[in-house]
Amino acid sequence: MGGKNTHSFSSTQKFTPFRFLYSMKLQFWAIGKNHEPYVKTGVEDFTRRISKYYPVEWNIIPVPKNAGMMSEMDLKKKEGEILLQWLNKDDFLVCLDENGKELTSVSLAGFITKTANRSTRQLIFVIGGAFGLDEAVLKRADFTWSLSSLTFPHQLVRLILAEQVYRACTIIRNEKYHHK
């Protein structure tokens, strides 16, 4: 794995809460650049909020060297190889993909609860690179999730993902954030 940087979200940011809802750890992985300023504050805020419920960590995986010289297929394959190397066999992998299943916020809360109740140690949400995720990663996925049938910039997907997971945590705890 790449080097850890705890000063910003450039590589990895860990939040250590005082007590957790469950012992499962949440990880958000994204291939690409560090968080852009227009999403960084929001991502950090929602990640901090999530840390009250679960240990949580962001991993920003750099685009492979010479990416501009690679074909779309070769780039996806290389990114996929990197992702698969980072995974442990027991990790529960959720791939964000336009062809995945759409969930409501309440369904996501149920999904997270069910996953935690299976004694899952790590629940990993992965956002692919510019061309999406390689087929090998999608085959390894335990669940494939589509945030929407709309297309979003990858940077914005990070913010939406963090907010929706936070919303799910508040639904699980029956707190006043989500309105039906």
Residue pairs with C-beta under 8 A, 6 or more apart in sequence:
1 59
1 86
2 11
2 12
2 59
2 61
2 62
3 11
4 11
4 12
5 11
5 12
5 13
6 12
6 13
6 14
8 34
9 34
9 35
9 40
9 43
9 44
9 58
9 60
10 34
10 60
11 34
11 59
11 60
12 57
12 58
12 59
12 60
13 44
13 47
13 57
13 58
14 55
14 56
14 57
15 47
15 48
15 50
15 51
15 55
15 56
15 57
16 51
16 55
17 51
17 52
17 53
17 54
17 55
18 52
20 53
20 54
20 55
21 53
21 54
21 116
21 169
21 172
21 173
22 53
22 54
22 116
23 121
24 54
24 115
24 116
24 120
24 121
24 122
24 123
25 54
25 55
25 56
25 57
25 121
25 122
25 123
26 50
26 54
26 55
26 56
26 57
26 122
26 123
26 124
26 125
26 165
27 56
27 57
27 58
27 59
27 122
27 123
27 124
27 125
28 47
28 56
28 57
28 58
28 59
28 124
28 125
28 127
28 158
28 161
28 162
28 165
29 58
29 59
29 61
29 83
29 86
29 124
29 125
29 126
29 127
30 58
30 59
30 60
30 61
30 126
30 127
30 154
30 157
30 158
31 61
31 62
31 63
31 79
31 82
31 83
31 127
31 128
31 129
32 60
32 61
32 62
32 63
32 127
32 129
32 130
32 154
32 155
33 60
33 63
33 155
34 40
34 60
35 43
35 44
35 60
35 155
35 158
36 155
38 155
39 155
39 156
39 158
39 159
42 159
42 162
42 163
43 58
43 158
43 159
43 162
46 159
46 162
46 163
46 165
46 166
47 56
47 58
47 162
49 166
49 169
50 56
50 162
50 165
50 166
50 169
52 169
53 169
53 172
53 173
54 169
59 86
61 79
61 82
61 83
61 86
63 75
63 79
63 129
64 70
64 75
64 78
64 79
64 82
67 75
67 78
70 78
72 131
75 129
75 130
75 131
76 128
76 129
76 131
76 132
76 133
76 134
77 134
77 136
79 128
79 129
79 133
79 134
80 133
80 134
80 135
80 136
80 137
81 134
81 136
83 126
83 133
83 134
83 137
84 136
84 137
84 140
87 93
87 124
87 140
88 122
90 120
90 121
90 122
91 121
91 122
91 123
91 124
92 115
92 118
92 120
92 122
92 123
92 124
92 142
92 143
93 124
93 126
93 137
93 140
93 141
93 142
93 143
94 123
94 124
94 125
94 126
94 141
94 142
94 143
94 144
94 145
95 126
95 128
95 133
95 137
95 138
95 141
95 143
95 144
95 145
96 125
96 126
96 127
96 128
96 144
96 145
96 146
96 147
96 157
96 161
97 128
97 132
97 133
97 138
97 144
97 145
97 146
98 132
98 146
98 149
98 151
99 144
99 146
100 143
100 144
100 145
100 146
101 143
101 144
101 145
101 146
102 145
102 146
102 147
102 148
102 149
103 111
103 145
105 164
105 167
105 168
105 171
105 178
106 171
106 178
108 164
108 165
108 167
108 168
109 167
109 168
109 169
109 171
109 172
111 143
111 168
112 123
112 165
112 168
112 169
112 172
113 172
115 123
116 123
125 145
125 161
125 165
126 133
126 137
127 154
127 157
127 158
127 161
128 134
128 137
129 154
130 154
138 144
147 157
147 160
147 161
147 164
152 160
166 177
167 177
167 178
170 176
170 177
170 178
171 177
171 178
